[in-house]
Structures are given as C-alpha cells and as structure tokens.
C-alpha cells in the first residue's frame, strides 16, 4: 500500500476509540473502531474496515493491551509501515494550549497541570499518550485539544462574575469544549456558503449526548455555551445545562444532598433523562412523544427552547448572523428538533425548507433553509479528520 496514514486515538476512562486516516485529504478511514470496557473481564475491541466489522476479546486487558492489539492488527494488515504520526484527542488544555502541539515531556507535564480541570478526561487521555509513545516511539505524536479553539474568546466572554481571586488562583473561567468539531464545522459552513473568510458570522450547534453551541466570527470562537466544565449551557442527554446556582443550595439544604449527590444528579440524572423520566436517547423520546408521552414531549420542548434561546444570545456576539449550523448525532439526524429550534428563531428571519430538512440525515450535509434570511445548515462533523490534519501538519513541520 502506497498511502501514508495517521493514527488518531481518543482515550476515555474505560475505552479507546481509534481511526486510521489516509493523509490524502477527504478520504474515509482505512480502519476505525473502539476498545471498550477496558479493565473488565468482558473487555473487547471492534475493528471496522471495508472488509466489515470484527470483534475480539481483550481478556480483561487495559489500555496498554488494547493499543498493543490495535498495533498488531494494523501490522497484520500490512499498514504499520505506512503510519507516519499519531494524533491524540485531549479534552482540557486550560490556558496552556491555544493550538495543537507536538508532544514532548514538557507538553505532558502541562497536560497534567490541567488535569484538575478535567479529572475524568485528562488522566485517560494522558494514559493513551504514554502507552502510544511507548509502543510507537519512532513516530511523532500530537495533542489536539477540545478547548484550544475557544482560547480566542475575550475576557468579557470567558470570565464568571465571581471574585477574581478564584480565576487567578484556580483558573475558574469558561473554557468551552467540542472545539475540534466546532472548528471543522465552521470551516465547512464557510466553504459551503462561500462566505468571506475575513467577514462572516456563524452559530454552530453541536448536539448529542453532550451538546454545546458556539459563535464563530471570521473563523474564530468568540463565545460558547460550555464553561469550566462540559456541564454548563444547553440541555444534554443526562446533563442539566444551565441551572440557577441558588437551586443547588436550596436542594442541598431541603433534600440533604451532598456535593457528590449534586454532582451525580447534574451530570448523570438530569437533561433529557431527568425531564422525560424515560430516556436520554433523542430517538426514543421522539418516538414516545409521537405516541403522546408527556415526559418525552416536555423534554424535547425544553431542549429546543433552551437551544434557540442560547443561539439567539450567541448571535449577539457577532456583527451579523450568516448561518446557524447543526451538527453532532442529534444535530445531524433529528429533523424534528432542527424544525422545533428553527421555528423558535423567527426573529432572525430563518425560514425552514421542510423537504431539505428531511433529507439531511445519516451523514447528509446541506442547506435546510429558504432563499431569504440567514441560512440554516446541517454539516456532518469529522473530528477524526481534523485531528489527523493537525497531526500531519505538525508532524511534517517537525521533521
């Protein structure tokens, strides 16, 4: 095989998602898949390629076992010699990282310093980096940060109205997430609409089990809905999004809830699940709402109302609104929630094209609005491709 390849790794607390991306722009992964339940007796790894899907047991193995299995699989396919670099998704770069970087010991130490800001995410990200460097020591490795795209926000957008000592001492501020997706989708939106790179305004809604929206002005993030953590902002699958902090004090006192109880409630028992008392899966809720389930209906209504309200707020950070773009699992597939949201954006003059909206599902991108007013679009995100692009560019520059 003559193609050169970039290995993309996204390491979670008990999982390892991967993609082997051709270095020729725009091509689909040669190999992708997921190792899951790592450390448990039923740990397994699934490979997907043009030959189909294949699952293997990891016999209770950990991240190192999974990565070794992946490397062996790539080698057996005769592809290992074609891999030129490894790109790693890292959730939180704090104020340390404004862009993707070549990994060395200093970068690892800086990512460790950011770990208190993302204690559930950065440690497994670091584990994946360490194992990959051990298994593939000859290859350049690059860190791509979820937070980096939002480092262009100005203080009025990222500061909380808390005593400044907490920002100075502990870094308490708004960082934003999903940055790799927002960056990819903003580029695609600009390309699809032939917008002036130096003069445009877009609001992107990345909607899935985790959800965030971002205002992009002339290619840069100027405001976003997620904050210090991925909990702030929109209604999500099991996360609450914005809540009056006073309500939490009230619950702590009246319901005798501890900090851990509140954290668990806000992150795991709220959002679509908490509102519907049924499911965090948008597909299930749409099916049940159509049957008249009141919880499913109110969950979808609150989701769309909050989304429209925050899109409207984000638009005020722009000089003008050229487009609203939907992406992510829900944004790319729920024509119903797109319709519900756009109907609530009437003050902006966006007019939905129902037929186009229904066609944009299962990875189909396109404009879903009429000829007048700001455009509404669906863009299928591709974080792996963006990570691969960054990795290839930085690796090539380092050689």
Beta strands, then each sheet from edge to edge (+ up, - down):
strand 1: 5-11
strand 2: 16-22
strand 3: 31-36
strand 4: 44-49
strand 5: 52-57
strand 6: 83-90
strand 7: 101-102
strand 8: 140-145
strand 9: 201-206
strand 10: 212-217
strand 11: 220-224
strand 12: 323-327
strand 13: 366-367
strand 14: 375-378
sheet 1: 5+ 4- 3+ 2- 1+ 6+ 8+ 7-
sheet 2: 11+ 10- 9+ 12+ 14+ 13-
end
